[in-house]
Structure formats: structure tokens, C-alpha cells
Amino acid sequence: MPSRPRARELTLPLPGAPGPLNAITDVPGVRVGYKTLISGEGEHAIRTGVTAILPRAEDDLLHPVLAGSFSMNGNGELTGCHWIDEAGWFMGPITLTNTCSLGIAHHAMARWMLKTFPDVMGETLWPLPVVGETFDGWLNDIAGQHVTEVDVLAAIEAAAASPAFTPVSEGNVGGGTGMIAYEFKGGTGTSSRIVRTKAGEYTLGALVQANHGRRSWLTVCGAAAGRAMPEDTLWPSERGSIIVILATDAPLESTQLRRVAKRVGIGIGRGGTPSGNNSGDIFLAFSTANDSGAFPGAPLKRIEALSDEAMDDVFMAAVEAVEEAVLNAMLGAETMVGRRGRLVRAIDPERLKSLVCVPSGGAA
């Protein structure tokens, strides 16, 4: 079966200049790995998984990354944010999974850190895993808690073993396997932007676990696409969430990164969502710059950061990358039959293109 087109392959009028892969892995050092679980049918159909994101190569994961988080609507969970908000950094992988598997993912990540860095972890350092979740119970037997510690470790190891600058699979993969976006099949999506500033050129990448929105809200490049595709809707109110991870190699302070994380709300808003009551819209931005490797216990912490006057370019890159990553999640997904025989259709790429791309000389 041929792969489904990404948003830019449909020639949708998306702004900005993406990196070579148009993925979060355009940011040097960032790696992504998956464990996808698809089996069975009926009441106990399994349609779920785990996504792992490594901010640095495995050997460098004890080097803290400066970070900032923001909750647009808090009906969800992203662990580790208390310390990120307090100190402005974290260390180790990030994992994304379903709501009822957050605990096992947290446990498995702690075990992985303890086993990978036995000389310091648990002695002078302790793990505070960053784990995000969205709800896949419409298609997946979420109450069965089918994600295991082995699955979480497999996703982390897949990311660790991935070469740098590797393309990222999208749609029904990893933690995004059973997710739904705007009542179309959703899932995992990614995009990136080149950020040009007076201080130099940098990359910003986004990875989303898109499980949010109602069909009537869906807006694509300004077109009310969802209202033109009312077939096969699922429910009268929003049932999901979106977790967004931003990575950049631009040197930014944690306060600046929190400001960048806030702009994710504008990126998902371009897609039409108002950040509904039932949606956990939680965002994390981190920078791989300032790799001192000596934050814990060091007498001095020296940080280089862009001027605040350069932040507008970073803000716009975040907005654009998130908007496109959500579209890539939906376009990369395939129609899925899951729990209780429920069917969630994938968005039709050519129909979407016809609604958004006006022929030359045509009227909008």
C-alpha cells in the first residue's frame, strides 16, 4: 500500500520553511522511537502504544535540557512539569502513551534511567520522568492496560538506537495508534521550521499526539474544511486531548521556552479547536543548546540565550510547525476499526486538497 501524502505533498498553502525531514528529528540529537500495539477485535481490541523522544543521544541524557511547559487546558497529564516549572530543566527521555498506561510508562522510564546510569542514578540523582497521555478508549481497550513495561522500554530503546536525522513515522504509530482528531483518525504527527535570527540559523521541531477537536471546528489553511466533510462524525462533544512536544537547538532560557510552549495554543487554534473543556492540551518546549552537563551540583550555571527581541521568529516557527504537525498526524493516519467494531475513517487527502487549494483564477 503506498504511503499517504503529507500536508506539503498535497501542496496545501502552508507557511514557513521546514527542515530537510520536516520533522522534530531535524533538531540535532533528537531521536524518536515507537512501540505500536495492534491486535484483536471486539470488546478487547488493542489499538495503542508508546512514543519515546530522546532530547539527546543516550550517552548524553544526563545532561539537562532547559525547558518550559504550559497547560492550555488541564484535562490531562504531563508528568515532571512541577520540576520543569520550578527549575527550568529536565533530563532523560520523554514518553507519550494512553491515559491508563501513564503509570506503567513512568515506572518503566524510572527503571530505564536507573539501569542505564547505575553509577549516579538513585545515588546522587533521581529520575523524574516526563510522561504525557491522551485517551484512546474509543478504539482501544484502554481499561485492559495492555501497555507493559517491556513495551515502554522497547520504545525508548528504538529511539536510542535510531540514527540521527531519521524520518519519523506518522499516524497510527506509537502512542498515537488509537487516537482521533476532529473525528477523523488522528495520531502522531511532526513538522519543523528553520528559524533565522541575527544570532544565527536554528531549527525548531514539533511532535504532536493529536486526539482532539470536533469535525465542525476543523479549519485548514483558513478553509472551513470540517463543515464541508460532515460524514461519519462520532460524538456531540469533544472526547480527547493533544500533547505537543517542541524541540529546538536555539539557545533559550527556561522562561523563554515557557513562552514558546504557550504559542502552541495558537498553532492548534489555527486548526479550529478552542481547547475544549474535555481536552487536555498540554505542551512542553525544550532546547538542546547550553549542553553544560553540569547543572546538578555545579557551583555556577552559565547560559547563553537569544535576545527577547529575536523571539518573534521562534514564536512563529512554533505556531507554524504545530499547525502542520496536526495535519500530518491526520493525513498519515489510516482508517481503523477498533473496540466494539467502531470505525474511524481517515481524512481523504484529495478531498481535503480540493477544499483548501483554490485553482488559479478561481474564487475562494
Number of C-alpha atoms within 10 A of each C-alpha: 3 4 9 18 14 22 23 14 9 17 12 18 15 14 14 14 15 21 20 13 16 24 25 33 32 29 29 19 17 25 29 30 25 27 25 23 22 17 12 14 18 15 13 18 22 27 31 31 27 30 29 28 25 23 27 24 21 18 10 15 19 22 22 25 27 27 29 30 28 23 20 19 19 16 16 21 20 26 19 20 24 12 13 22 17 10 13 21 21 25 24 25 26 24 29 31 30 28 19 19 27 24 15 19 29 23 14 20 26 21 15 20 22 18 12 14 14 11 11 13 17 14 9 9 14 13 19 19 23 24 24 31 27 34 28 27 21 20 28 32 23 23 11 12 16 19 24 15 18 13 22 30 20 19 25 29 19 19 23 22 14 16 15 18 18 15 18 21 18 26 30 29 29 30 34 35 33 38 37 36 28 27 28 30 28 34 33 33 32 31 32 32 30 23 26 15 17 9 12 9 11 18 22 30 29 33 28 30 35 32 32 31 28 25 28 18 17 23 19 22 16 12 17 18 23 23 14 14 17 11 12 12 15 18 10 8 12 21 25 28 30 28 26 27 24 29 28 30 21 24 22 25 24 24 15 23 28 23 18 29 28 23 23 33 25 20 23 27 18 20 25 23 22 17 20 19 15 17 25 27 29 26 27 26 28 31 25 22 19 20 16 13 13 14 16 13 9 9 7 9 11 9 13 11 15 17 14 10 9 14 18 13 13 25 22 20 29 30 23 25 32 33 27 29 31 32 26 27 33 31 27 26 30 22 15 21 18 25 22 15 13 15 17 24 19 20 23 15 17 11 12 20 17 13 16 21 16 13 9 6 6 7 6 9
